[in-house]
Every structure is written in structure tokens, then in C-alpha cells.
Amino acid sequence: MKKTLLTIFSAFAFSAAFAQSGLQLQNAPTTVYGSYSQSNPLQATFPVVNTGSQPLTIKVARKMIAEVSGSENNFCWGVDCYPPFVSVSPNPETIAAGTTNQSFIADYTPLNNPGITTIRYSFFKDSGSPDSVHVTIHFDATSAISGVKQGLNAAVTLSSPMPNPANELTAIPYSIPAGSRGKLRIFNTIGGLIKEVNITQRQGTAIVNTSNLPDGVYFYSLLVDNRAVATKKLVVKH
């Protein structure tokens, strides 16, 4: 599933928090901007952090606040990307104490239908007390041309890896705005940082050595001026 985040206006948006258990959402965007004519989804992704002293088993629930007719949306949690008709993740993710999970991805595909869709995502414990933390995200696809809204400009792109699954090496094309600083970070499914590649050119292809990575699912994020603007999935299979 292709996932491209064109532009993000980032802000913190927390309606509730795990005061006792310590679950937090970091740098969750309140608005994601894109074009209603684009073929790739608008995308929101952010780390889910367990700051407590005990592991947490977490599910995700989606609630539609306002939806543009004819559009489509879905989300990924853990190694699973669910179809649009799934609003609660069947499979929970266990986040160890003091670790970060980077696997959440929210996709919104306008399908040539202009407008703003608003979705609330709640992260809750699979069992025990009914604590939850949630964020409300507006997917703004009112324009036919991406990048006309305030935020990171549309020069930011992150392409799918080639090949994927990868064996020894994979190539990841990218572009970032002129004068900005970029990094490519690769995480495992529990949010552990595996590799970091500095980006020195405005446009190019990052070559990632995957020969020493165990078989499995990974996520890679493009950071522009220390802000994560896009995340995609990489599979390693030897």
C-alpha cells in the first residue's frame, strides 16, 4: 500500500492521556494537507510512547467526525494495514515500558472528492481500566494542487523502496526543500531506531544496507529539519 504524506501542519492535539499508565502520542498532526486529485493517500503518522514502568497492550479505534462523500480512509497498526471498513484494530500491539511504537499510519484517499474529512483516533488498553488517549486529525483535500496551504511545501517526497522486500540493499528515492536538512531513519516494529542516514542533497536516492537486518517488517521515516514528514513500510527477506 503506497503511503505518501505531501504536507503536514504539525501541532500537539491530545484530548486525554494515560495519566497513570503513561501512554503518550508525540508530534501528532492536527491537519494533513493534500490534493483531492492525488492518487496516493494523504498520510498521518506519529510515535506512540509508553512512558510507564509496565508493558501496555494497545488497540486503536477510529471514529468518523465528518466525512467527505466518496472518499476512503484506513489505518495501519503494528504489521497490519486494515481495510476501510475496519474501525477497531483486531490485533493489539504490546509496547514495552519505556519504548516507542512507530507503526501507526492513518491514510486518507480523496478519490477526486474535494473537502475536509475529520477523524478521531483513540489508543486504548486491550484489557483492564478503560483509559484512552486520542487525537483528532483533519485531512484537508480542498485544493486541486497540493502544497498551496501553509506547512511543509510539496517539494517533500518519499518514494517506496526498490526492491521491497529487500535482501542486501534497497534504494529509497526522496526530495526535500532547498536549504533544509534531512535524515532517513529506519525503525523496527516496536519503535527501536535501527539505522540513520544523513541526507545531504535536495533530491536523490538513499541506498540502505539491509544485509545485516533480520527478516521482518520495518518502517522508515523522512525527517526534514528534525520533523518527521513521511513514513513508509520496508520488508526485509533474505
Order of alpha helices (4+ residues) and beta strands (2+ residues): beta-beta-beta-beta-beta-beta-beta-beta-beta-beta-beta-beta-beta-beta-beta-beta-beta-beta-beta-beta
